[in-house]
Amino acid sequence: MRANFEPATWEAFRRTALEGQEVATVAEALTLTVNAVKLAKHRVMKRLRQEAEGLID
């Protein structure tokens, strides 16, 4: 899954969704906007849901 995303997108997702870091903190660390971090998390989560759709009934 990780290979389907830009490194910054995956890193923003990992830090916010998996590590629970604050969006603003991640944005500052990655030199992204807060909106870009939120969008990155959303895109990865959407893709994960699509992939899992057939696995979960």
Secondary structure, 3 states (H helix, E strand, C coil): CHHHCCHHHHHHHHHHHHCCCCHHHHHHHHCCCHHHHHHHHHHHHHHHHHHHCCCCC
